[in-house]
Amino acid sequence: MIKEQKYKKILQGLFFLALLSPLVVDQRLFFPYVTTSALYFQLITEVLFFLWVIFILLYPKQRPKFSLLAKIFSLYILTLILATIFSVNQYLSFWGDTERMMGLFSILHFFALFLVGISLFRNKKELKLLLTVFVGISSFLCIYGILQWFGLTNIKPGVNRIMATVGNSGVFAGYLIFGLFFSSYLAMSSSEKNWKIAYYAGVLLHLIAIFLTGTRGAYLGAAAGIFICLAVLLKNLKLNKKLRRGAIISVVLIAVLYGLLFINKDNEWIKSKGFDRATQFSLQESTAITRFMSWKWGLEGFKEKPILGYGLNQFAVPYNKYLEPDYYNYAPGDNYFDRAHNIIIELLSTTGLVGSAAYLLLLIAIFYSIIKYYRTEKDRVYLGAMGGLIIAYFIQNLFIFDMLPQILGLMVFLIFINNSPQAEAVYESDKKGAPKILVVLIALILLGGLSYSYKKIIFNEYWALRDNVAGQVLMPTNHEQGMAYLQRSLSYGTPLDLDLRSSVANTIFNYYLQSGSQRPEKKDDINYAINLYKENLKYLPNDTYYNYKTGELLNYRFDVESTSENILHEETLKEAMEYINRSIETSPNRIESYFLVSQNLLMDGELEKAVENAEKAVSLNDRWSKSYWELAKVYYLTNKYSEARESLIKAIDLGERINEKTLTNFVGLFDVQNDVNEEIIFYELMIKNGTSNYLYYSTLANKYYEQGQWDKAVQYARQAVNLNPEIKDSVEKFVQNAEEKKQAEAE
């Protein structure tokens, strides 16, 4: 018996180590916050599962009892397996990618953790310990996040929104929701004064940290969950005067603080700290509009594949297919969505009716389990806290997606809900332990699988991700060493090579674009990058992004060949167009693809077709500034100078910001030598483009002075001083003269 209990405690310790995953970050890795924690979690979970299987073979009474909830959760996992089998791309659905690490492979690890958990944490003491450990870890992350907000940590927050070691404020907030309700439950149910104080301190820490994440979906979820919790506890509050007084004071205090925040939402300090996000819930914000758009396209995808959807991690397929040009008005630089940011839309489009129904059934089973336990135990604290938690989690998941931290919280929650009704049960079994020979045989099989997974997957992925980042860092200053690291990152042969190949190809491409280097191996490097994308297309032949990038690189190779060899390889342009057209087929309204077509046609000498295509890009969305900038370049290169001038002005008026040196190359579109009005138009264009060169302002001030436009002369002169305080004295004299002349004219 002692041996059995010691074994169990070791397993519980390993389980707690798995819960530390959100804390683990190695910033030397590609997508460090995601990949590090995922690899660590997989490593711990696999050894835990291996030892647990041996444990339940030796001690039958420790085997998990499958309640209704456990069975339905297992059914839900089965639907995800089916969605992967019938996915439009099984590889990506199974392995996932570096940015999310949420393929079926990772999901099966979470399911393994659940199975282990319902076996290891059975009685009330063990379940309380489980929640306490989770709250302890999440409270530590709260403290780290608060210190992060004050700038006291190595990992800096993103635009005044804390993310701790999770790397994403929204994901962090979703994780903290579990800690908030777990600590609330422990605080209200604990009878020990010191622990009660500690748990209430945890509640406060989680509330502060959630607020500092600036995540409005989490605000709504937490508020709804707290409201449900208080509503359920109303009867208890009537019986307990101290608890009622504390609840009233807390609610009033929060209401007053929020009221003050709302009243002062336009205060500059409030804005500078990001607190104004808590008062802004407009459906007209670009973030909300783009979410609604992506949800609409996800539903279109569901209509096309209603049974099992496109497959896990395949939301990008319907998103690209049904993307509408108006999207560029709201998120011009973020037009690749791999997640719906809404759990319902995500499931409908990627797992169809089957997966969505299983998820709904799981929610029903959760509520059923909570209510059933309440009816038996009459525990309103349990009902309020756990009921509030699942409401909060569901609501915040309508605006984001699950990642490792939130799912860890969900697994702890499911284990707690599943085992609470059985917490007082005495587990006995007449079954004998498995024969030793069978245990040894299974152990050897599992050990072989574990060794393979560690060496070929986890450790290889770690070194590949690390070498990739090393190559990215070294490439700008040491080409040879950078290329060596990049190539070595692909030598491990990991399941994440799709992303690693893309990263290597993009690093090479960007190196030559930004440096303008004419290294002798330039053509070979570009060919290497092209071949990496072609390798990716063997796995995802209809991927919009991969086809786009392959076409872009082939266009670039033609430019390199024609410049270095003075030979026009028309077959390169033809091949590029094939990939670009394939990209357009999978995403017909993706405007930047038409820019590549125009570039290709220009190089091929098809000038009129290049113009027609660039004009088509503008017709798709005549409010996107970049379309006009690309059209201006095409007009300029085809000697349509008046049209180029008009498009250039339109682009900058719509908000396009062009490299200043590049913009000065278009000065020939304006008759600055012979017409002062043309000169003024060009300088105003430079200023509207966002120049920081004070000479443009001072020159424009002088031009307006010469024309007798005194107010504008003074305006631009003062703006010149703001950029260069050293000319303050001369500007003051200039302003004085302008104002005197203005006064003289008035008299």
N, C-alpha and C positions, 0 to 999 in steps of 0.2 A: 504493500500500500504506500509506504514512504517513497519507494522508488517511483511509483506511478505519479504521486503528487509532485515530486521533484521534476520529473519529466514534463509534467503539465506546466509548472512554473517557468521552466526554460522556454517552452513554447509561447507562453503568455509574454515573456520578456521579448522574444523575437517579434511577436505581434506588435508590441509597443514600439519597437524599433522601426517597424514599417510605418507607424503613424508619424514618425519624425520626417518622412519624405519631403513635406513642404519646406523644411528648414535647409535642405541640402542643395547647395549651389556651387558649381565650379564654373566661374566666368570665362574659363579658357575653352569652353565647349560652344558649339554652334547651337543657337537658341538655348542658352545655359539654364535659364530658370525652368524650362520645360524638360529638356533632355536629362539634366543631372538628376532631378527628383524622380523622373520616370525610371531611369536605369537603376538607381538606388532601390526604388520600390520593387522593381522586378527581381533584383538580386536577393533582397531580404525575403520576399514572398515565396520565391521558388525554394529556397532552403527551408523555410518554415513549412511549406506544403509537403515537401519531401519527408521531413521529420514527423509531421503530423500524420501522414499516411501510415508510417511505421507504428506510431503511437496508437492509432485506432485499431490497427491489426493486432497489436499486443493486448489492448485493453478494450474489449467490445463495448463496455458500458459508456465509454467516452465518445462513441460514434454519434454524429449529429442526428437529432430528431427532426424530421421534415414536417413542419406545421403547414397549414394552408398558405401562409405568407411565403415560406421557403419554397414551396412547390410552385407558386405563381411566379416568384422571382426567377426560379430555374426555367420556367416556361418563357419568360421574357428574354433570358439569355439565349434560349433555343431559337427564338425568332430573330435575334441578331446574327446568330450563326447562319440561319437560312438566308437572311438578307445579304450576308457575305458570300455565300455559295452562289447566289443568283445575281450578284453584283455586276454592274457593267465593267468593273475592274476589280477582280478578286484580290489582286496583289495589294493595291492601296487600301482596300477595305480591311484586309487582314492585318497588315503591318502598320498602317497609319503613316504619318509623316513627322518630321522633326519639329514642326511648329506646334503640333498638338499632342503627338504620341498617344493617340486615342483610337488605334485600330482594334480589331477583335482580339489580337494578341494581348494587348493591355487589358481589355475588358475581362478576358478570361482570368487574368491575375486578380482582378477585383473580386470576381466570383469565387476564386479559390480562397481569398481572404475572408469572404463571408462564410464559406463552409467551415473554415478553421475557427472563425469567431463564434459561431453558434455551438461549436463543440467545446470551446475553451472557457466561455463566460456564461455560466448557467445560473448560479444562485445570486441573490441580491447583492451580496458582498462583492462578488466578481464583476457584476454588471455596474455597480457603483464605481468600482476601481477603473473599469474601462472608460466610463464617462469622465472620471476625474483626470485620468491621464490625458485624454483628448483635450479637456479644458485647460490643463496645465500647458500643453504644447501650444494651443491656440492663444492662450493668454500671453505666453512668451512672444509669440508673433505680434500680438497687439502692442506690447511694450516696444518691440523692435520697430513696428510701424510708426508709433508715436514719436520715438526718437528720430526716426527717418524724416518725419515731417519737420522736425527742428534742425535737420541737417547734420545729425550727430552719428550717422552710420556710413559705412563704405558704399552701400547701395543707395543711390539717390532716388527720391520719388519722381514720378512722372507728372510734371506740370501741377505741383501741389496736391497730387493724389497719391496717397501712400499705397504701396504694394508689398511691403516687407520683402521676404525672400521668394515670393510667389511670382513676381514679374508682371502681373496684370492686376490692376486695381479692381476690376469687376470680378475676376475669379477669386481674388482675396476676400472681397466682401461676401461672396457666396459661401466661401469656407467659414467665415466668421459667424454667419447666421447659425450654423450648427453649434459653434462654441457658445453663442449668446443664449440659446434655448437650453442647451445642456447645463450651463452654469446656473441659469434661472431655476431649472428643475432641481438641481442639487442644493441650491441655496434654500429653496422653499421646503424641501423634503428633509433636509438635514436637521438633526436634533442637537448636534454638538456646536456650541457657540463659536469656537474658533474657526471651525470649518465653514460655518454659515457666513461668517464675516469674510472669509477668503473667497467663498463662492460669489457673494454679492460684489466683492471687489472685481471679480472676474466679469460679472455682468456689466459693471461700469466701464471696465476696460474695453469690452467688446462693443458697447454702444459708441464710445468715443472713436474707436478704430473704424467701425463701419461708417461713421459720419465722415471721417478724414479720407476714406476711399473716394468720396465724391461720386458714388455709384447710385444713380437714382432708382434703378430697378431693385437694388437691395434695400433702399430706403422704403419703397412701397411694400416690398415683401415683408421686411421686418416690422413695419407699422401695422400691416394687416395681421401678421402673426401675433404681435403683442396685443392687439385689440381682441382677437379671438381668445387668447390666453386669459386676459382680464375678464372678458365676458363669462368664461367658464368658471373662473375663480370667484365670481361675484358672491356666491353663497358663503364661501369661506371667509371672504372679506367682511361680511356682515357679522360673522361669529367671532372674528379675531379683530379687536379694535386697533391694536398696534399695527397689524398688517394692513388694515383698511386705511389708517392714518398715513402710513408710509406710502401706500399706493397712490392716495390722493395727492400727497405732497410731490411725489415723483412726477405724476401726470401734469400737475399744475406747473411745476418747474420746467419741464420739457416744453410745455405749451408756451410759457412766457419767453423762454430762450429762443424758440422758433419764431415767435412773434417779433421779437427784437431783430432777429436775423432777417426776417421778411421785410420789415420796415426799412432796414438799412441795406437792402440788397444791392443798391446802386453805389454804396460807399466804396471808394477805391481800395481801401485796405481789405474789405470783405472780398472784393473781386480778386485782388492780388493773391489771396490765400485760397482761392477756389471755393469759398464757402457759398458763393452765390448759386452754385449748382443745386444746392438743397432747396432753392426757391424757384427754380426754373423747370417747369414740367410742360413745356409747350410742344404740341403736336406738329408745329410748323418749323421746328429746328431741323437742321440738315440731318442730324443723327437719326431722329425719329422718322423723317421722310424716307431716308435710304433703307431703314429697317422695314418700313411698310412695303417699299418696292420689292425688296428681296423676299419678303413673305409672299407677296403676290406671285413672284416667279417660282417660288418653291411649290406653291399650290398648283401652278400650271404643270410643273413637273410631276406632281402627284396624280394629276388627271391623266397624264401620259402613261405612268407606271403605277397604277393604284394598288396592286396586290402586295408586292415586296419592295417597291420603290427602286431607286437607282443603286442602292447598296450603301453600306457604312462609308463615311468620308467622301461621299459623292455628291454633296449638295452643289458643288461648283458646276456640275454638268447642267442641271436645269437653270442655275443662276446665269451661266454664260449663254445658254440657248435663248433665254427669254429676256435677257438684259435689254433695257430700253434706253435710247440716247439721252433722255432727260436726266438720267442718273448723274451724268457728268456735271450738271449744274450744282449738285449738292456735295459730291465727293469726287472731284476731278482726279485726285491723286491716290484714291483708294478704291479701285474698281475691280478687285478680285476678292470675292467672298467665298470662303470655304465652309462657312457655317451660317445657319439661318438666323442665329441669335434669337431663337424661339423654339423651345423644346417640342411643341406640337408640330410646327411647320417642318422642323428638322426630321422628326420621326416620320411624318407623312411622306415627305419627299425621298427619304433614304431607306425607310423600312416598310412603307406602304401601310395599308390597313391592318395587315397582320401584326407588324411591330407596334403600331399605334394602339391597337386594341389590347395588346399584351401590356403595354405601359399603363393604359387606363385601368385595366384589371389589377395591376400592381398597386395603383393608387387606392383603388377600392379595397383591396386586401389590407393595405396599411390602415385605412380608416376603420375597417371592420375589426382589426386586431386591437386598435387603441380603444375603441368603444367597448368591445367585448371585455377587455381587461378592466375598464372603468366599472362596468356593470357588476363585475365580480368583486372588485376590491374597493369600489366607491372612492377612488383616489382622484380627486379633482385636480390636484397639482399635476399628476401624470397626464390626465386628459387635456388640461390647458396647455402645458408645456409641449407635449408631443404633438397634439393637434395643431397648435400654433406654429410649430416648427415645420411640419409638412406643408402647411398653407404658405408660410414664408418662402420656403424652398421652391415650391411650385411657381409662385408669382415672380420671384426674381429670375427664374429660369425661362420666363416668357420674354426676357430681354437679353439673355446671354446664353452661353452653352457650358456644358459640364467639362471640367478638366480634372486632373488628378486630385487636387486639394478638396474640391467639393464632393467628389465621389468617395474619398476617404471618409468624409463626414457622413455621407449617405450610408456607407457600409456599417459604420458604428451605430447609426440610427436603426438600420434594419436588424442588426444583431440584437440591439436592446429591445426593440419592439417584438421581435420574434421570440425571445427567451424570457421576457418579463412574466408572461402567464405561467411559465414553468419554473419560476425561480425557487419555489418552495418544494418542487418535486424531488423525490429521492430516486436517483438513477441506479437501477440494478439491472443485471443481465445474466441470464442463465448460459449465454453463449460463452464458449471457451475462446481463448486467444487463438489466432491463426497458427498453424504448424510452423515451427521455426524455419523449416526448409522453404516454405512459401514466403515467409517474411524476408528471408535472406534473398530469395530470387527476385521478389518485388523491389527490395532495396537496391539490388544491383541494377535492375532495369531503370529505376528512378535515378540512381546515381549516374548512370550513363547519360540519361536525358539532361540531368542537371549540369553535368560536365560539358556537354555539347552546347547547351544554352549559354552557360557562362563564357566559354571560350569563343564560340562562333557568333554569338549575338551580343551579349551584354558588354564583355570586355572589348571585343572588336569594335562595337559601336562607339564605346567611350574613346578609344584611341583614334578612330576615324574622325569623330566630331572634333576632337582636340587638334589633330593635325590640320583639319580644314581651316580652323580659325587662325592657327599659326601661319598658314599659307596666305590667308587674307591680309594679315597684319604685315607680313614680310614683303609681299608682292610689290608695293609701291617703291620700296627702297632697295630691295635685293631680289631681282627677278629670278635668278637661278635658284636661290634657296627657297623663295616663295613657291615656285613651280614644283620644286622637289617635295615640299610638304603637301601641296595640293594633290599631286599625283599619288603620293603615299596614302592620303586619306581615302583614295579609291581602291587601294590595293588589298584592303581587308575583306572586301566582298560582303558587306552588311546589308540587311533588309532596308536600310535607310539610304541606300545609294542613289535613289531617284533624286532626293533633295541635295545630296552631296554632289552629284554630277552637275545639277543646275547651278549650285553655288560656285563650283570650280569654273564652269563655263562663263558665268557672269563676272567672276573676279578677273578672269583673263580679258574679257571684252572691255570691262570698265577700265582696266589698266591701260589699254591702248587708246581708248577714247579720251581719257582724262590726261594722260601723259603726252600723247602724240608721238610716242616712241616709234622709231623706225628700225628696231632691232632686226638683225638678219633672220632670226627665227620667228618673226612676226607672223608670216603666212602659215608656218607650221603650227604655231600656237592657236591661231584662229581656226585652222582645220581641226585641231584637237578639240576645241570648244564645240565646234559644229558636230563632230562625231559623238560627243557626250550627249548632246540633245537628241541626236538620232537614236542613240542607245535607249534613252528614256522613252522615245516614241515607240519602241518595240513593246514596251509594257503598257503605254497609254497612247495608242495611235491617234486618238481623236481629241487629245488634250489641247485646249485652246492656247494656253500659255506656251507649251512646248513647241507647238507648230509656229506660233508667232516668233518666238526667240530663234528658232532655226532659220526662218525666213530672214529675220533681221541680221543674223550673223552671215548668212550667205550674201545678202546685199553688201555687207561690209567687206566680205572677202573679195567681191568683184571690184570694189573701190581700191582695195589694197593691191590687187593684181594689176588693175589698169594703171595705177600710179607707179608701182615698182617695176613692172615688166613692159609697160606700154602695149599690152595686148588685151583686147576685149574678149573675155571668155563668156560668150553669150549663153553657154549652157549653164553657167553659174546663175545668171539672172533667171533663166527659165526654171531651174530647180527651186530657186528662192520663191518664185511666184507660186509654184505648186504648194509649198508649205504655207505661204500667206493665205492662199485661197482656201486651204483646208482649215486654217484658223478662222476665217470668215464664215465658212460653212457651219462651224460649231458655235459661232457667236456673231451673227450677221450684223448686229448693231454696235459692235465694239469699234469705236471711231478710230482709235490709233492704228488699227489694222489697215485702214485705207491710207493712212500716212505712208505706211511701208509700201503699199502698191504704187503710190505716186512717186516715191523715191526710186523704186524699181523701174518704172516707166521712163523717168527722166534719164536714168543711166543707160537705158536701152534706146534712147533717142525718140521715144514716142511722146513728144512734147504735148500735143493736143490732148491725148488720152490722160497724160499726167494731170493736166489742168482740169479736165472733166472729173477725174477721180477725186482731186482735192476739193473741187466744188461740191461733189456729192457728200464728202465728209462734213462740210459746213451745212449742207441741207439736212443732214441727220439731226443736227442740233446747232441752230444759229445763235445760241446764247453761250456757247463754250468758247472761251478766249483762245485756247490752244489751236482750235480748228482754223481760226482766222490767221494765226501766226504761221501755221504750216502752209496755208493757202498763199499767204504773202510771199513766202520763200519760193513756192512753185511759180507764182506769177513773175517774180524777180528773175528767176533762172530761165524763164521763157520769154524774157524781154517785154512783159506786159507791165510796164512801170507804173502807170496811173492806177491800175487795179492793185498792184502790189502796195502802193502807198495807202490806198483806201483800206485794204485789209490789215495793214500794219497798224494804222491808227485805230481801227475797230478792235483789234486784238488787245491793245493796251488800254483802250477805254473800257473793255470788258474785264480787265484785271490781270491780263497776262504780264508776267514779269520776265524780261529778256535780259540775258547777259549783256552788260553795258558795252563791252568791246564788240560784241556781235551786232548790237543795235547801231553803233557808229558806222558799221559797214554799209548801212542803208541810207547814209546821209545823202547819197546821190539822188535819192527820190525827192529831195527837197532842194529848191534853187536858192541855197543859202548864200551864194556868192553875189547874186544880183537882186535879190528881193528880201528886204528886211522882214516882211510879214512871213515869208517862208522860213526865215531864220528863227523867228519867234515860235512858229509852229513846231519846228524841230526841237528847240530847246525845251519847250513846254512838254513835248512828248518824252524827252529824256527825264525830266523831273517827275512826270506822272509815272514813269517806269520805275521810279524809286532810287534815283541816283543819290550818292552821298558825296559827290564832287561839288564843292561850293562854287566852283568857277561857272558852272551852268546857271546857278542862281544869280551870281553877280553880273554875268554877261546879259542875262535876261533883264535884270534890273536896269542895266545901262540902255538896252534897246527900248524899253518902255519909257525911260527918261527922255531919250531922243525923240520919242513920239509924243511926248507930253502927257503920258498916262501916269500921273504922279502916284496915285494910290497903289497901282500894281508895281511901280518901280520901288516904292518903299517896302511893300510886302515881300518881294523877292530879295531885296537887300537885307532885310532882317532875317530871312531864312538862311541867307549866306552866312551871317554872323553865327547863327546857331550851329552851323557845321564847322566854322573856322573862327573861333573867338579872337584870333590874332588880328583880324581886319576890323575890329570893333571901332577903332578911332576913325578910320577912313569912311566906314559905313555911316557913322553918326554925322559926319560932315555931309555925306551924300544925302542922307535923310533930311537934314536941315535945309539943304539947298532945294530939294524937291518940295518940301512943305512951304518954303518961301515962295517958290515959283507958283505953287498951287494957290497960295493966298493972293499973290499979285494978280493972277488970272481972274480970281473971284472978284477982286476990286475993280 
